[in-house]
Amino acid sequence: MLPATAPADRVTPVAHGVTRPRPAAPRGAAAGAALLLVVLLLLMAVRLPWAGDLGMHAAVLERLRTDLLHPGNPLVDADTPSPYVSPWTVLLALLGAATGWDTFSVLRAAAVVDLVLLVTGVSAFVRTFTRARSAVPMALLCLLLLYGVRLFAWSGFPGLTSLALTLAYPSTFALALAFHLWALLRGALAHGWGLPGHLGLGLLPAVVVLAHPFTGAVAVLGAAALLLGARPWPTGAAWVRMAAVAVPALAVLACWPYYPFFSLLGADGLDAIHRPLYDHLGTKFCLVLLGVGALAVRWWRDRRDPLALFFVLGAAVFALGGLTGHQAWGRILPAALIPAQLALAIEVAGRRPRDLLVPLTALVLGIGAWTQAGVLTYVLRPAAVPPVLRHVHRIAPWPSFRWVAREVPKGATVMTDNYYALRMIPAYGPYTVAPAYPDVFLRDEGRRWEATRRYFAPAASRAERLGILKEYGVRWVLHKGGRAGLPQGDPALRKAVRGPAGFVLSEVVVR
């Protein structure tokens, strides 16, 4: 069977599972483009553009810094466990306590660490397949740009726009560690690690799974594909050592003190928010088809190619989720995208510049770059944005609610039903009555949302609204002018400040 990374007349074997192609694709262009994108992401770490779940992760750090052992729910005033508390967030909270940095400074540091871990993880994993110098920068370019012609961003996906918005998230940390895990697993298979090494390796998947369970599932599928595609086929003793990896991993998951991890396996209520993952698949991921073609070439050379197996496993789970109505399974999609992206990068790195695949890949990556060019607006002043980019589609940053944090003390509860306020106010320390995100451990989540709807319902009586404020210990009310609720001038409220976009923040003075 021929090696999976390049045609036989272009390859010199150098190690088990690793090939050294002859000098081929222009290294300078790929390396320069990858470096520019990495620098751009570093600027994102400084800016922290906010159009997503940043507030949730900031809220987790706020709770941990208040009470490291019993942080409670990060969004509402309730003593419940939270799946957002992971070894990574605990470490970040300790960093904040040791340095005195505020929460967003800690998140900026996390973003830089995540980026370094991701780049080094991709490099380590790709180099287990090929030593071609252009393979790593090509892999970074494909991971960042090879998606589609419709803008797409989601945590756990290594696209440029996704990372621009999620670089500080635990999902990025988990994905970066997953690449390191796969590289180490390839090394363990190739070099015959002993039992102690495998037991130590078992701690890594536990950290990945706790940091972001969805990315943990991707990491597990990748590990399974690497095992099934290992050459030579592992011996019985090797399989026993690999099975030993699960022992420390399961032990850590079972003993994690902040929430019962295995309760998540039967959790529901997450499908609705993941339905968009199954929408517009053709336009969001059409460029990945070139990578699927590269996977087909690898599979033709080796029916047990690890990247091809990884793709098949990921695509199968993703399709099964769509067919059965379990749209939350759509979060496994990186398990299909990543192997296709890496396969194309490895294939291009083994080709000469005149080969058709090289300019075709450059064209496709250029289309992907243009689709995501709106990320430049996150780091440029409006006046500095080139005219050609001013109308490019982008995910607009959210409005600021820092002005609310200046008035509302940490630990106070705010009544609001505004989409952005619910997701941003807890980042500064206050709570909201209703949680902005589904919470499998918050038993009265539905009741809280119903209370919020009743408070702002035009037909609600004053007595009913006062009862809701008292029941949830609400000390502040944030609403837009013209919305129902206790009217301005009601003796139960004292207007604190009028904010932008018609928002009014009022203090509750009747307990």
N, C-alpha and C positions, 0 to 999 in steps of 0.2 A: 504494500500500500504506500502510495506516495505521500510525503509530508503535506500538511494541509495549508501551508502558508504561501507556496509559490510553485510554479511548474518545475519539473525535475531538472530541466536544463539551466535553471537559474539559481539553484540552491546548493549550499554547502552545509551539511549537518554539523552542529556544534555542540548540542547537548540533547538530552531526552526532551522531546516536545518543543525544541527551540531551533529555528533555522536562521541562517545568515544570508539574506539575498545579496546579490551583487549590487553595487551602487546603481541607483535607479532614479526615482522621482526627485525633482528639485527640492533639496532639504531646506534651503534658505527661505523660500516663500512660505512653506508650511510652518517652519519654526517661527518666522517673523509674525505671521498672522495669529498663530496660537499665543505668542507672547503678548501681542496687542490685546487679545481678548482676556488674557489673565490679568493684565494691568487694568483693563476696564472693570473687571470684577473686583479687583482691589479697591478701586474708587467706589464701587457699590458698597463695599464694607464700611467705607467712611461715611457715605451718604445714608445708608440703610433706607432706600426707598420703601414706603409703606403703602402697600396695596394688597393686603392679605392677612395672614394669621400672625403677624409679628406681635400684635397686642396680646395674643394668648400666651406666647412664650415669654414675653416680658412680664405678664401677670404671674406666671409660674415662678419666675425669679423673685418677684416682689414677695410672694407668699413664703418662699423658702428663706428669704433673708429676714422675714419677720419671725418665722418659727421653723427652723431647719428640720426638726423631728416630726412636727405635726402641722404641715402647711395648710391642710384642708383644701377645699375646692378653690381653684384659682379665679373663678369668675363670680361666684355668688357666695354669700355669707352662710356657708354650710360646712359641717365637719364631715366631708366625704373624701374617700381616696381619689386620686387623679392619675390617669394613665399618662399624663404629660410630665410627670415627675420621673426622671430617668437618672442614671449615673452621670450623664453629661450635664444635665441641668443642676444637679446637686453640686458637681464640681464647679460650675459657673457661679453658683450662689456663694460657695466658699471663696472663690476668687474675688467676688465683689466685697465680701466681708473683710478679706485680708487687705485689699488695696484701698477700700473706701470709694471705689468707682461707682457711679450711678448705674442703674440697670441697663441703659442704652449703651453706655461705654463698655460694659461687660459683653453685650451682644455684638458690638463692633469687634471686640477681641475674638469672640467666638466665630464670627464670620471669617476673619483672617485665618484662624486655625483650621476651620472647615475647608477653606480654599487650598491651603497648603496640603492638608491630608488628602483632598480629592486629587490634586495634581500628582502627588507622589504615589497615591494608590493606583491611579490609572497607569502611570509609568511602570510601576512594579508589575502590574498584571499583564500589560501588553508585552513587556520584555520576557515574559514566560513563553510567548509565542514566536517572537522574532527579535533579532538584534538590529534590524534596519533602523538607522538613525532617524529617519523621517516618520517612523511608525508612531512614536509617542505624540509628536505635535499633530499628526494627521488624526490620531485617535481623539485628541482634545477637540480639534475642529469638528469632527463628525459628531461627537457627543453634544457639542454646544449648538451646532447649526443644522444637522441633518434631521429635519422633522417634516414640515410641509409648507404650504403657501397660506395657511390660515394661522394667525397668532395663537399660541397655546402656552399656558403656564400652569404648573401644578407642583406642589411640593413633592419631593422624591424623584422628580424628573430632572436630568442634568442639562436641559436646554439653557441657552443663554438668558432668555427672558425669565425662565423659572428661577435660575440661580441668582439673577439680579434682584429678585424679590424674596428669595428664600435662603440666601447664603448663610444667614445666622440661625436658621432653623435646625432643630435636632434631626430632621429628615436628611439634611445635607451632611451632617456629621455621620449619620448612620450609613448613607450611601458611600461616603469616603472610606469608612471602615470596611464596608463590604468589598470594595476593590482590594484593600489590603488583605482581607480574609481570603479572597479567591487566589491572590498571588501566593500567600503563605501555604494554602492548601495545595496548589500546584507544586510548590517547593517540597512540601512534605511527601507528596506522591513520587516526585522525581528522585529525591535523595534518601528516601527510606527513613524518615524520622522515627525515633523511638517513642515509647509510651509516654515518658514525661513531656516531650514536645507536643504530642497530640493532646494531652490533658491541658497543657497551657493554652494551646490553640482554642480549646473549648470555651475559654472565657470571652473571646472576641465575638462569636455569634450571640452570646447572651447580651453583651453591651449593645450590639446592633439592634437586636429585637426589642430591648427595653427602650432604646432611644427613639425608635420609630417602628412599630410593629409591622406596618405595611412594607417598609423597606426591608425589614427582617425577613419577610416572606420571599422577597426578591433574592436576598442573600442566600436563603436556604435552597431555593430552586437552582441558583447558580452553582452552589456547592454540589448539589445532586448531579447536575450536568457534568461538572468536572470529574466527579467520581465515575460516572458511567462512561465518560469518554477517555479515561486514563489509559495510557499505553506505556508499558505493557499492562495487561489486565491485572489488578492488584491480587496478591496472594491472599490466602485465608487469614494469615497473620496480619497482613496489612488491613484487611477489612475489620478485624477485631480492634486494631489500633484506631481506625477511623471511627468505629462505633464508640470508642472511649471518649471521643470529642464531645459526644452528647451528654456525658455524665456531668461535668462541671457546668455545662450550659444549662441543663435542666435544673440543676441544683440552685444556681443563681436565680433563675426565673421563679422557682418555687419559694425561695427565701426572700425575694425582694420585698422590703418592708412597707413601701409606700402604696402599693395596691396589689390585689390578687391577680397576677398576670393571666392565669389560665381561665379566669372568668371572662376575659375578652373573647375567647374562642367561640363562645355561644352568643355573643352580643349581637343585637340587631338594631335597627333604626338608623343605620348609616348608608343605606342604599340610595335614598332620595338625593342626598347632596353629591353623590358620585355618578348620577345619571349622565352628566355632561361628558364624562370620559368616553361614552359610547356614541356621542354625537359627532357628525362631520368627520368621521375617521379618514375619509379619502383626502380631504383638503388639509387636515391637520398633520397627516403623516405620509403623504404621497412620496416625498423625497426619500423616505426610508426604503422604498422598493429597490433602490440601487444597492443598498446594503443587503437586502434579502437575496438579490442576485449573487452577491459575493458569498453569502452563506451557502447558496445552492452549489457554487463552484467548490467550496470547501467540503460540502457533504459528498459531492461526486468523487472527490479524492479520498475521502475518509468517511465511511458510513457512521463512525462513532466520533465525529468531530465535536469537541466540547461546546464550541460556540453554536453550532447547529442544533445540538441537543438542548442547549439553554433556550434558544429561540423557540423550539417546538414546545417545550414545557411551558414557557411563558405565554405563548400564543394560545395553547390549549386551555389554560386556566382562565385567561382573559375571555375567550370565546364562551367557555362554560358559564362564566358569570353573566354574560349577556343573555345566553339562552335560558338560564334558570331564574333570571330576575334578581340575582345577587350583584347589583352594580358596584358594590363596595369592592368586589374582586377585581374591578377594573384597575385598582391601584397596583396590580401585578404587571401592568403594561411595560414598565421599564425592563422587565425580564425578557421581553420580546424586542424592544428597541435597542437596548445596549449591545447585545451580541451582533445584531445587524450592523450597527454603527461601527463597532470594533472590527468586524469582518471586513468591511469596506476599507477601513484605514490600513489594516494589515495587508490586504490585497494590493492597494495602491502603492504602499511602501515597497512592494516587491516588483513593481513595474517600471519600465523605462519611460521617460517623459513623452516619447512619441506614441506610446500605446494609447489607444482610444480611451481606455478607462480613466487615465490621468486627467486629460482636459474635461472629460464628461463629469468627473467628480468635482473638479474645480468649478464648473458651471453650476452644478447642483448646490454646492456649498455657498456659492455667490447668491443664488436665489434664497437659500435659507438665511443668509446674513441680511439680505434686504428685508425679508419678512420680519426679522427681529431688530431692525435698525432703530426702532423707537426707544431701545434701551439707552441710547446716547442722551436722550432728553432727561434721563435721571441724574446725570452728572454734569450737564452743561446748563449754564444760565439761559433763560429763554432767549435773550438777545444773541447768544452765541450759537444757537441751534441753526445749522444751515437751512436755507429756505426749502431745499428739496426734502428735508426731513420733517418739516413742520406739519405736514399732513399725512405722514406715515402712521398707520394704525399702531397704537400702543395701549398698554394698560395704565390708565391715568392714576397717579398717586392720590391717596385719599385725603380729605380735608383734615386739618389739625384740630385736636381737642385738648391740646396742652393748656389752653386757657381755662378749661374746666378743672384740670388738676391743680391749678393755682388756687382755686377756691375750695375744692372738696378735699378734706383730709383723707389720708390713707385709712382704709378699713370702714369708711362710711359707705352706705348703700344709696345708689342713685336709681330713680325710676325713669326709664326712657324706653322707647320702642324704636329709636332710630337705628338703622342698619349699621352705620359707621360708628356711632357712639357706643353701641353695645360691644363692638369688637375692639375699640380703642381705649375707652375709659379705664378698664381694669389694668391696662399696662402701667398706669401711674399709681396704682394702689387701691383705689376705691372698688367697690363691688357694684353689680347691677342686680335687679330683681330677677330677671330672666337671663339664662345663659345664652351667649351668642352662638355656641356650638353644641351639637348633640353630646350628651354625657351619659354613658352607660351606668355610672354609679350614682347619679343624682335621681333619686326615685320620684321626687316631686317636680321634675322638669316641666311636664305638661301643665301641672297646676300653676307653676310660676308664669308660664306663658299666658295661660288663661287669665290670671290676675292682671297681667300687664295689659292685655287686650281690654279687659273690663274697665280698667282705670281710664283708658283713653277712649272708651266707647261713648258716643254722644248721649246715649240714653242713660248712662250710669248716674246714680244720685250722688249728692255730696257725701252722704253718710257712707255709701258703699266705697267711695274713693278714699275717705278717711280711714275706713276699716282696713283697706288694702295697705295703705301706707303704714298703719300701726302693726299689721300682721308681719310685715317683712322688715320692720325697723328702718323704713326709708327716711333719710334725713335731707335728701335733695331730689328735686325733680327737674329734668331737662326735657324741654319740648320746643317744637317750632311754633311760632306765632300762628294763630288760627286753628291749631289742633285742639281737640276736646281734652278735658282734664279739669282740675281745679282752676278756675279763672284767675288771672292776675288781679290782685286786690282782695282775694279771699283771705280772711284772717288766719288761715292755717299756713299761709305761705308768706315768705318775705323775699322779695326779688333781690338776688345777689348781684347778677351781672347779665347784661345782654351781649350775646356773642355774635359771630358772623352768621350769615345766611339765615337770619331770622330766629336763631336759637335764643332761648331764655332759660337761664339757670336760676332756680328758686330754692331757698332753704325752707324746710319744713319746720315750723315753730310750734306746732301742736303735737304732743306725743300721745 
